[in-house]
Amino acid sequence: MRICVFGAGAIGAYLGACLTERGQHDVVLVARGERLAAMRHGGVRIEGPGAGARTVRVRGADDAAALPAQDVVFLTTKSHDAPRAAAALAKLVGERGTLVTAMNGVPWWYFQGLAGQHQDRILRSVDPDGALGGAIPAAQIVGAVVWTAATMRAPGVIAVEQLLRLPLGEACGGRSARVDGLAATLRDAGVESTALEDIRAEVWLKLWGNLAFNPVSVLTRASLAGIARDAGGRAAVRAMMVEAEQVANALGVRFPVDVDRRIAMAETIGAHATSSLQDLDAGKEIELAALTGAVLEMAALTGVETPTIALIHGLTLLRMRVRDADTRR
C-alpha cells in the first residue's frame, strides 16, 4: 500500500518509523523545516523503555501536492493545523483512499454520518469554515485514538515513555473489513491496534483526560502525576471531568470506567509533560479548541452546564495571551 503520514511531530514520526521499519509498504512522511532535514539526514531515532533504541531510515517530503494519491493517509498534525491542510488532504486521499485521523480532541467529523438531531452538524470549534467537512466524505474517514507518551527530544529523535496504541473505528460507525485490515497493518508494524465498533466512545475516553489535564498543566506547569497527586490539581481536573461526562452522556456516550479510575490512569504515566505544556514551552499554539473548546460547543448544544470547563478554558486562553505578549517584548 501507499501510506502517507501527514505531520511528523512526535506521534507522526514514531508511527511513520514503525510503518517503514517492516518494509512492507511504500511509506512517506510529510514534514517541514528542521524536522524534515533531520529525518532526511539521520532518519528517525526512537529511544525509551520498551521501545528499544533504534534508528529507522524514512522517506520524507515537504510538498504533499507533489505526491500521488495514497491508499491510506494518517493525519497526525495538531488539530488546529488540520483545516489549513484540507485541500492537500483531499488530493492525497482522492476518491478511493482512506483518511485516518490520529489527533487529540474531538474530530471535526464527530457528527458526520451520526444519526440523531445533530447529524452532519459542523463543529465550528475545530472546523471553523467547514473546510475539512466539505473536503473529505465521512465514508472515507477512519477515526483513531492515540494512546502513548512520546516526546520529540530533538528533530528526528523521539523519546517514548509509553508504547503506541492506536484503536480504530469507522467515522460512520460499525465494523468493517477496511478497519480490520488497517488494524492488522498496524499490528504488523509493531503498533497495538484493535478495530472498534464505536470509535466515538474511545474518543471520549481519551478526551476525558486531555480536556482536563492539558489546560491545567499549562496553568500550573505540573506533570500528569503532579496534578493527580495534588489536592487542588486533582479537584480541578475531577470537576472538569464530571462536567464532561455529563456532556458525553447527553450525547448517548457512556464511559467504561469512573472518573477516579480515569484520573488514576493518567497518574500511572508519571512525570510526563502533557503535549500542551510541551507546546507552551516551545512557543507554539496550544491545542485547546479541540479539547475544552469543542466540549463547550457540545455542552451548548445539549444544554449541559460546564462552569469549571469554561473557567479553565478562559484562564488558559489568558495564559496564552500573556505568553505571546511577553514574547513580543
Contacts in CASP RR format, 6 or more apart in sequence:
PFRMAT RR
TARGET T0000
AUTHOR 0000-0000-0000
METHOD contacts of the structure
MODEL  1
MRICVFGAGAIGAYLGACLTERGQHDVVLVARGERLAAMRHGGVRIEGPG
AGARTVRVRGADDAAALPAQDVVFLTTKSHDAPRAAAALAKLVGERGTLV
TAMNGVPWWYFQGLAGQHQDRILRSVDPDGALGGAIPAAQIVGAVVWTAA
TMRAPGVIAVEQLLRLPLGEACGGRSARVDGLAATLRDAGVESTALEDIR
AEVWLKLWGNLAFNPVSVLTRASLAGIARDAGGRAAVRAMMVEAEQVANA
LGVRFPVDVDRRIAMAETIGAHATSSLQDLDAGKEIELAALTGAVLEMAA
LTGVETPTIALIHGLTLLRMRVRDADTRR
1 25 0 8 1.000
1 26 0 8 1.000
1 71 0 8 1.000
1 72 0 8 1.000
1 185 0 8 1.000
2 25 0 8 1.000
2 26 0 8 1.000
2 28 0 8 1.000
2 68 0 8 1.000
2 69 0 8 1.000
2 70 0 8 1.000
2 71 0 8 1.000
2 72 0 8 1.000
3 19 0 8 1.000
3 25 0 8 1.000
3 26 0 8 1.000
3 27 0 8 1.000
3 28 0 8 1.000
3 70 0 8 1.000
3 71 0 8 1.000
3 72 0 8 1.000
3 73 0 8 1.000
3 74 0 8 1.000
4 27 0 8 1.000
4 28 0 8 1.000
4 29 0 8 1.000
4 30 0 8 1.000
4 64 0 8 1.000
4 67 0 8 1.000
4 70 0 8 1.000
4 72 0 8 1.000
4 73 0 8 1.000
4 74 0 8 1.000
4 92 0 8 1.000
5 12 0 8 1.000
5 13 0 8 1.000
5 15 0 8 1.000
5 16 0 8 1.000
5 19 0 8 1.000
5 27 0 8 1.000
5 28 0 8 1.000
5 29 0 8 1.000
5 30 0 8 1.000
5 73 0 8 1.000
5 74 0 8 1.000
5 76 0 8 1.000
6 30 0 8 1.000
6 64 0 8 1.000
6 73 0 8 1.000
6 74 0 8 1.000
6 75 0 8 1.000
6 76 0 8 1.000
6 77 0 8 1.000
6 85 0 8 1.000
6 88 0 8 1.000
6 89 0 8 1.000
6 92 0 8 1.000
7 29 0 8 1.000
7 30 0 8 1.000
7 31 0 8 1.000
7 75 0 8 1.000
7 76 0 8 1.000
7 77 0 8 1.000
8 16 0 8 1.000
8 29 0 8 1.000
8 30 0 8 1.000
8 31 0 8 1.000
8 35 0 8 1.000
8 36 0 8 1.000
8 39 0 8 1.000
8 60 0 8 1.000
8 76 0 8 1.000
9 31 0 8 1.000
9 35 0 8 1.000
9 76 0 8 1.000
9 152 0 8 1.000
10 150 0 8 1.000
10 151 0 8 1.000
10 152 0 8 1.000
10 158 0 8 1.000
11 76 0 8 1.000
11 102 0 8 1.000
11 146 0 8 1.000
11 148 0 8 1.000
11 150 0 8 1.000
11 164 0 8 1.000
12 29 0 8 1.000
12 74 0 8 1.000
12 76 0 8 1.000
12 102 0 8 1.000
13 29 0 8 1.000
13 31 0 8 1.000
13 35 0 8 1.000
13 39 0 8 1.000
13 44 0 8 1.000
13 58 0 8 1.000
13 152 0 8 1.000
13 156 0 8 1.000
13 158 0 8 1.000
14 44 0 8 1.000
14 46 0 8 1.000
14 148 0 8 1.000
14 150 0 8 1.000
14 158 0 8 1.000
14 160 0 8 1.000
14 164 0 8 1.000
15 74 0 8 1.000
15 76 0 8 1.000
15 102 0 8 1.000
15 164 0 8 1.000
15 166 0 8 1.000
15 191 0 8 1.000
16 27 0 8 1.000
16 29 0 8 1.000
16 44 0 8 1.000
16 58 0 8 1.000
16 74 0 8 1.000
17 43 0 8 1.000
17 44 0 8 1.000
17 46 0 8 1.000
17 56 0 8 1.000
17 58 0 8 1.000
17 158 0 8 1.000
18 56 0 8 1.000
18 164 0 8 1.000
18 186 0 8 1.000
18 189 0 8 1.000
18 190 0 8 1.000
18 191 0 8 1.000
19 25 0 8 1.000
19 27 0 8 1.000
19 185 0 8 1.000
19 186 0 8 1.000
19 189 0 8 1.000
20 27 0 8 1.000
20 56 0 8 1.000
20 57 0 8 1.000
20 58 0 8 1.000
20 59 0 8 1.000
21 54 0 8 1.000
21 56 0 8 1.000
21 189 0 8 1.000
22 188 0 8 1.000
22 189 0 8 1.000
22 190 0 8 1.000
24 188 0 8 1.000
24 189 0 8 1.000
25 185 0 8 1.000
27 58 0 8 1.000
27 59 0 8 1.000
28 59 0 8 1.000
28 60 0 8 1.000
28 61 0 8 1.000
28 67 0 8 1.000
29 39 0 8 1.000
29 58 0 8 1.000
29 59 0 8 1.000
29 60 0 8 1.000
29 61 0 8 1.000
30 60 0 8 1.000
30 61 0 8 1.000
30 62 0 8 1.000
30 64 0 8 1.000
30 67 0 8 1.000
31 39 0 8 1.000
31 60 0 8 1.000
31 61 0 8 1.000
31 62 0 8 1.000
32 62 0 8 1.000
33 62 0 8 1.000
34 155 0 8 1.000
35 152 0 8 1.000
35 155 0 8 1.000
35 156 0 8 1.000
36 60 0 8 1.000
36 61 0 8 1.000
36 62 0 8 1.000
37 155 0 8 1.000
38 154 0 8 1.000
38 155 0 8 1.000
38 156 0 8 1.000
38 157 0 8 1.000
39 58 0 8 1.000
39 60 0 8 1.000
39 155 0 8 1.000
39 156 0 8 1.000
40 60 0 8 1.000
42 55 0 8 1.000
42 57 0 8 1.000
42 156 0 8 1.000
43 55 0 8 1.000
43 56 0 8 1.000
43 57 0 8 1.000
43 58 0 8 1.000
43 156 0 8 1.000
44 55 0 8 1.000
44 56 0 8 1.000
44 58 0 8 1.000
44 156 0 8 1.000
44 157 0 8 1.000
44 158 0 8 1.000
45 53 0 8 1.000
45 54 0 8 1.000
45 55 0 8 1.000
45 156 0 8 1.000
45 157 0 8 1.000
45 158 0 8 1.000
46 52 0 8 1.000
46 53 0 8 1.000
46 54 0 8 1.000
46 55 0 8 1.000
46 56 0 8 1.000
46 158 0 8 1.000
46 160 0 8 1.000
47 53 0 8 1.000
47 153 0 8 1.000
47 157 0 8 1.000
47 158 0 8 1.000
47 159 0 8 1.000
47 160 0 8 1.000
48 159 0 8 1.000
48 160 0 8 1.000
48 161 0 8 1.000
49 160 0 8 1.000
49 161 0 8 1.000
50 160 0 8 1.000
50 163 0 8 1.000
51 160 0 8 1.000
51 163 0 8 1.000
61 67 0 8 1.000
64 85 0 8 1.000
64 88 0 8 1.000
64 89 0 8 1.000
64 91 0 8 1.000
64 92 0 8 1.000
65 88 0 8 1.000
65 91 0 8 1.000
67 92 0 8 1.000
69 91 0 8 1.000
69 92 0 8 1.000
69 93 0 8 1.000
69 94 0 8 1.000
69 96 0 8 1.000
69 97 0 8 1.000
70 92 0 8 1.000
70 93 0 8 1.000
70 97 0 8 1.000
71 96 0 8 1.000
71 97 0 8 1.000
71 98 0 8 1.000
72 97 0 8 1.000
72 98 0 8 1.000
72 100 0 8 1.000
72 182 0 8 1.000
72 185 0 8 1.000
73 89 0 8 1.000
73 92 0 8 1.000
73 93 0 8 1.000
73 97 0 8 1.000
73 98 0 8 1.000
73 99 0 8 1.000
73 100 0 8 1.000
74 100 0 8 1.000
74 102 0 8 1.000
74 144 0 8 1.000
75 82 0 8 1.000
75 85 0 8 1.000
75 89 0 8 1.000
75 99 0 8 1.000
75 100 0 8 1.000
75 101 0 8 1.000
75 102 0 8 1.000
75 103 0 8 1.000
76 102 0 8 1.000
76 103 0 8 1.000
76 146 0 8 1.000
77 85 0 8 1.000
77 103 0 8 1.000
78 103 0 8 1.000
78 104 0 8 1.000
78 279 0 8 1.000
78 284 0 8 1.000
78 285 0 8 1.000
78 287 0 8 1.000
79 103 0 8 1.000
79 104 0 8 1.000
79 105 0 8 1.000
79 107 0 8 1.000
79 126 0 8 1.000
79 287 0 8 1.000
79 289 0 8 1.000
79 290 0 8 1.000
80 285 0 8 1.000
80 287 0 8 1.000
80 289 0 8 1.000
80 290 0 8 1.000
82 89 0 8 1.000
82 103 0 8 1.000
82 108 0 8 1.000
82 126 0 8 1.000
82 132 0 8 1.000
83 108 0 8 1.000
83 126 0 8 1.000
83 127 0 8 1.000
83 128 0 8 1.000
83 129 0 8 1.000
83 130 0 8 1.000
83 131 0 8 1.000
83 132 0 8 1.000
86 131 0 8 1.000
86 132 0 8 1.000
86 133 0 8 1.000
86 134 0 8 1.000
86 135 0 8 1.000
86 136 0 8 1.000
87 131 0 8 1.000
87 135 0 8 1.000
89 99 0 8 1.000
89 132 0 8 1.000
89 135 0 8 1.000
89 136 0 8 1.000
90 135 0 8 1.000
90 136 0 8 1.000
93 99 0 8 1.000
93 136 0 8 1.000
93 140 0 8 1.000
97 140 0 8 1.000
98 140 0 8 1.000
98 141 0 8 1.000
98 142 0 8 1.000
98 178 0 8 1.000
98 182 0 8 1.000
99 136 0 8 1.000
99 140 0 8 1.000
99 141 0 8 1.000
99 142 0 8 1.000
100 141 0 8 1.000
100 142 0 8 1.000
100 143 0 8 1.000
100 144 0 8 1.000
100 168 0 8 1.000
100 182 0 8 1.000
101 107 0 8 1.000
101 109 0 8 1.000
101 141 0 8 1.000
101 142 0 8 1.000
101 143 0 8 1.000
101 144 0 8 1.000
101 171 0 8 1.000
102 143 0 8 1.000
102 144 0 8 1.000
102 145 0 8 1.000
102 146 0 8 1.000
102 166 0 8 1.000
103 146 0 8 1.000
103 290 0 8 1.000
104 146 0 8 1.000
104 206 0 8 1.000
104 207 0 8 1.000
104 210 0 8 1.000
104 214 0 8 1.000
104 275 0 8 1.000
104 287 0 8 1.000
104 290 0 8 1.000
104 291 0 8 1.000
105 126 0 8 1.000
105 203 0 8 1.000
105 206 0 8 1.000
105 207 0 8 1.000
105 210 0 8 1.000
105 211 0 8 1.000
105 287 0 8 1.000
105 290 0 8 1.000
105 291 0 8 1.000
105 294 0 8 1.000
106 123 0 8 1.000
106 125 0 8 1.000
106 126 0 8 1.000
106 203 0 8 1.000
106 207 0 8 1.000
106 290 0 8 1.000
106 291 0 8 1.000
106 294 0 8 1.000
106 295 0 8 1.000
106 298 0 8 1.000
107 126 0 8 1.000
107 143 0 8 1.000
107 171 0 8 1.000
107 203 0 8 1.000
107 290 0 8 1.000
108 122 0 8 1.000
108 123 0 8 1.000
108 126 0 8 1.000
108 127 0 8 1.000
108 130 0 8 1.000
108 132 0 8 1.000
108 133 0 8 1.000
109 132 0 8 1.000
109 133 0 8 1.000
109 138 0 8 1.000
109 141 0 8 1.000
109 143 0 8 1.000
109 171 0 8 1.000
110 123 0 8 1.000
110 200 0 8 1.000
110 203 0 8 1.000
110 294 0 8 1.000
111 118 0 8 1.000
111 119 0 8 1.000
111 120 0 8 1.000
111 121 0 8 1.000
111 122 0 8 1.000
111 123 0 8 1.000
112 120 0 8 1.000
112 133 0 8 1.000
112 138 0 8 1.000
112 141 0 8 1.000
112 171 0 8 1.000
112 172 0 8 1.000
113 119 0 8 1.000
113 120 0 8 1.000
113 138 0 8 1.000
113 171 0 8 1.000
113 172 0 8 1.000
114 120 0 8 1.000
114 172 0 8 1.000
114 200 0 8 1.000
118 251 0 8 1.000
118 301 0 8 1.000
121 301 0 8 1.000
122 130 0 8 1.000
122 133 0 8 1.000
123 294 0 8 1.000
123 297 0 8 1.000
123 298 0 8 1.000
124 130 0 8 1.000
124 297 0 8 1.000
125 289 0 8 1.000
125 290 0 8 1.000
125 293 0 8 1.000
125 294 0 8 1.000
125 296 0 8 1.000
125 297 0 8 1.000
126 289 0 8 1.000
126 290 0 8 1.000
126 294 0 8 1.000
127 133 0 8 1.000
138 171 0 8 1.000
138 172 0 8 1.000
139 171 0 8 1.000
139 172 0 8 1.000
141 170 0 8 1.000
141 171 0 8 1.000
141 172 0 8 1.000
142 168 0 8 1.000
142 169 0 8 1.000
142 170 0 8 1.000
142 171 0 8 1.000
142 178 0 8 1.000
142 179 0 8 1.000
142 182 0 8 1.000
142 199 0 8 1.000
143 168 0 8 1.000
143 169 0 8 1.000
143 170 0 8 1.000
143 171 0 8 1.000
143 199 0 8 1.000
143 203 0 8 1.000
144 166 0 8 1.000
144 167 0 8 1.000
144 168 0 8 1.000
144 169 0 8 1.000
144 199 0 8 1.000
145 166 0 8 1.000
145 167 0 8 1.000
145 199 0 8 1.000
145 202 0 8 1.000
145 203 0 8 1.000
145 205 0 8 1.000
145 206 0 8 1.000
146 164 0 8 1.000
146 166 0 8 1.000
146 206 0 8 1.000
147 162 0 8 1.000
147 164 0 8 1.000
147 165 0 8 1.000
147 166 0 8 1.000
147 167 0 8 1.000
147 206 0 8 1.000
148 160 0 8 1.000
148 162 0 8 1.000
148 163 0 8 1.000
148 164 0 8 1.000
148 165 0 8 1.000
149 160 0 8 1.000
149 161 0 8 1.000
149 162 0 8 1.000
149 269 0 8 1.000
149 272 0 8 1.000
150 158 0 8 1.000
150 159 0 8 1.000
150 160 0 8 1.000
150 161 0 8 1.000
150 162 0 8 1.000
150 164 0 8 1.000
151 158 0 8 1.000
151 159 0 8 1.000
151 161 0 8 1.000
151 272 0 8 1.000
151 273 0 8 1.000
151 278 0 8 1.000
152 158 0 8 1.000
152 159 0 8 1.000
153 159 0 8 1.000
161 269 0 8 1.000
161 272 0 8 1.000
162 269 0 8 1.000
162 272 0 8 1.000
163 192 0 8 1.000
164 191 0 8 1.000
164 192 0 8 1.000
165 191 0 8 1.000
165 192 0 8 1.000
165 193 0 8 1.000
166 186 0 8 1.000
166 191 0 8 1.000
166 192 0 8 1.000
166 193 0 8 1.000
167 183 0 8 1.000
167 193 0 8 1.000
167 194 0 8 1.000
167 195 0 8 1.000
167 196 0 8 1.000
167 199 0 8 1.000
167 202 0 8 1.000
168 179 0 8 1.000
168 182 0 8 1.000
168 183 0 8 1.000
168 186 0 8 1.000
168 193 0 8 1.000
168 194 0 8 1.000
168 195 0 8 1.000
168 196 0 8 1.000
168 199 0 8 1.000
169 179 0 8 1.000
169 195 0 8 1.000
169 196 0 8 1.000
169 197 0 8 1.000
169 198 0 8 1.000
169 199 0 8 1.000
170 176 0 8 1.000
170 178 0 8 1.000
170 179 0 8 1.000
170 199 0 8 1.000
171 199 0 8 1.000
173 197 0 8 1.000
173 198 0 8 1.000
173 199 0 8 1.000
174 197 0 8 1.000
174 198 0 8 1.000
175 195 0 8 1.000
175 197 0 8 1.000
176 195 0 8 1.000
179 195 0 8 1.000
179 196 0 8 1.000
180 195 0 8 1.000
181 195 0 8 1.000
182 193 0 8 1.000
182 195 0 8 1.000
183 193 0 8 1.000
183 194 0 8 1.000
183 195 0 8 1.000
184 193 0 8 1.000
186 192 0 8 1.000
186 193 0 8 1.000
187 193 0 8 1.000
196 202 0 8 1.000
200 253 0 8 1.000
201 253 0 8 1.000
201 254 0 8 1.000
201 255 0 8 1.000
201 256 0 8 1.000
204 244 0 8 1.000
204 248 0 8 1.000
204 253 0 8 1.000
204 255 0 8 1.000
205 255 0 8 1.000
205 256 0 8 1.000
205 257 0 8 1.000
205 262 0 8 1.000
207 244 0 8 1.000
207 291 0 8 1.000
207 295 0 8 1.000
208 241 0 8 1.000
208 244 0 8 1.000
208 245 0 8 1.000
208 248 0 8 1.000
208 255 0 8 1.000
208 259 0 8 1.000
208 262 0 8 1.000
209 237 0 8 1.000
209 241 0 8 1.000
209 262 0 8 1.000
209 263 0 8 1.000
209 266 0 8 1.000
210 274 0 8 1.000
210 291 0 8 1.000
211 240 0 8 1.000
211 241 0 8 1.000
211 244 0 8 1.000
211 291 0 8 1.000
211 292 0 8 1.000
211 295 0 8 1.000
211 309 0 8 1.000
212 236 0 8 1.000
212 237 0 8 1.000
212 238 0 8 1.000
212 240 0 8 1.000
212 241 0 8 1.000
212 244 0 8 1.000
212 312 0 8 1.000
213 224 0 8 1.000
213 227 0 8 1.000
213 237 0 8 1.000
213 266 0 8 1.000
213 274 0 8 1.000
214 274 0 8 1.000
214 275 0 8 1.000
214 276 0 8 1.000
214 277 0 8 1.000
214 286 0 8 1.000
214 287 0 8 1.000
214 288 0 8 1.000
214 291 0 8 1.000
215 276 0 8 1.000
215 286 0 8 1.000
215 288 0 8 1.000
215 291 0 8 1.000
215 292 0 8 1.000
215 312 0 8 1.000
215 313 0 8 1.000
215 315 0 8 1.000
215 316 0 8 1.000
216 222 0 8 1.000
216 227 0 8 1.000
216 233 0 8 1.000
216 236 0 8 1.000
216 237 0 8 1.000
216 240 0 8 1.000
216 312 0 8 1.000
217 223 0 8 1.000
217 224 0 8 1.000
217 227 0 8 1.000
217 273 0 8 1.000
217 274 0 8 1.000
217 276 0 8 1.000
217 277 0 8 1.000
218 274 0 8 1.000
218 276 0 8 1.000
218 277 0 8 1.000
218 280 0 8 1.000
218 286 0 8 1.000
218 316 0 8 1.000
218 319 0 8 1.000
218 320 0 8 1.000
219 312 0 8 1.000
219 315 0 8 1.000
219 316 0 8 1.000
219 319 0 8 1.000
220 227 0 8 1.000
220 233 0 8 1.000
221 277 0 8 1.000
222 230 0 8 1.000
222 233 0 8 1.000
223 270 0 8 1.000
223 271 0 8 1.000
223 272 0 8 1.000
223 273 0 8 1.000
223 274 0 8 1.000
224 266 0 8 1.000
224 267 0 8 1.000
224 269 0 8 1.000
224 270 0 8 1.000
224 271 0 8 1.000
224 272 0 8 1.000
224 274 0 8 1.000
225 266 0 8 1.000
225 267 0 8 1.000
225 269 0 8 1.000
225 270 0 8 1.000
225 271 0 8 1.000
225 272 0 8 1.000
226 233 0 8 1.000
226 270 0 8 1.000
226 271 0 8 1.000
227 233 0 8 1.000
227 234 0 8 1.000
227 236 0 8 1.000
227 237 0 8 1.000
227 266 0 8 1.000
228 234 0 8 1.000
228 237 0 8 1.000
228 263 0 8 1.000
228 264 0 8 1.000
228 266 0 8 1.000
228 267 0 8 1.000
229 267 0 8 1.000
234 263 0 8 1.000
236 308 0 8 1.000
236 312 0 8 1.000
237 263 0 8 1.000
238 259 0 8 1.000
238 260 0 8 1.000
238 263 0 8 1.000
239 308 0 8 1.000
240 308 0 8 1.000
240 309 0 8 1.000
240 312 0 8 1.000
241 259 0 8 1.000
241 262 0 8 1.000
241 263 0 8 1.000
242 259 0 8 1.000
243 299 0 8 1.000
243 304 0 8 1.000
243 305 0 8 1.000
243 306 0 8 1.000
243 307 0 8 1.000
243 308 0 8 1.000
243 309 0 8 1.000
244 295 0 8 1.000
244 306 0 8 1.000
244 309 0 8 1.000
245 255 0 8 1.000
245 259 0 8 1.000
246 304 0 8 1.000
246 306 0 8 1.000
247 295 0 8 1.000
247 298 0 8 1.000
247 299 0 8 1.000
247 302 0 8 1.000
247 304 0 8 1.000
247 306 0 8 1.000
248 254 0 8 1.000
248 255 0 8 1.000
250 302 0 8 1.000
250 303 0 8 1.000
250 304 0 8 1.000
251 298 0 8 1.000
251 302 0 8 1.000
255 262 0 8 1.000
257 265 0 8 1.000
273 281 0 8 1.000
275 287 0 8 1.000
276 286 0 8 1.000
276 287 0 8 1.000
276 288 0 8 1.000
279 285 0 8 1.000
279 286 0 8 1.000
279 287 0 8 1.000
280 286 0 8 1.000
280 319 0 8 1.000
280 320 0 8 1.000
280 323 0 8 1.000
283 323 0 8 1.000
283 327 0 8 1.000
285 320 0 8 1.000
286 316 0 8 1.000
286 320 0 8 1.000
288 313 0 8 1.000
288 316 0 8 1.000
288 317 0 8 1.000
288 320 0 8 1.000
292 309 0 8 1.000
292 312 0 8 1.000
292 313 0 8 1.000
292 316 0 8 1.000
293 313 0 8 1.000
295 306 0 8 1.000
295 309 0 8 1.000
296 306 0 8 1.000
296 309 0 8 1.000
296 310 0 8 1.000
296 313 0 8 1.000
299 305 0 8 1.000
299 306 0 8 1.000
299 309 0 8 1.000
END
